[in-house]
């Protein structure tokens, strides 16, 4: 199964095509690659409200259910990922 064309948009950072899906864990939007991937660690499905939903594939549930497809999170495949944020930890010791 593939996402419908109305769900597919272009990534703002690279030329890749993505879909925005809501996580089943907390309802936050997550970008996933629009092309299904057999190596993906996410299962994406279309809900009755026509929105896309995504869940992680785990050891307890390693395979997609009927109606779901495997996808990769776009953060893992983006050709131009965002710059890393500072963690607030000093990289050098304090001078006395």
VENGIKA-V804115 format. One record per helix or strand of 3 or more residues. SS is the DSSP state (hx for helix, st for strand). FROM is the first residue (numbers start at 1). LEN is the number of residues. Records with the same first field share a line. If there is no record, write none. Layout:
SS: FROM-LEN / FROM-LEN
//
This chain:
hx: 5-3 / 74-4
st: 8-3 / 17-7 / 29-5 / 42-5 / 52-5 / 69-3
//
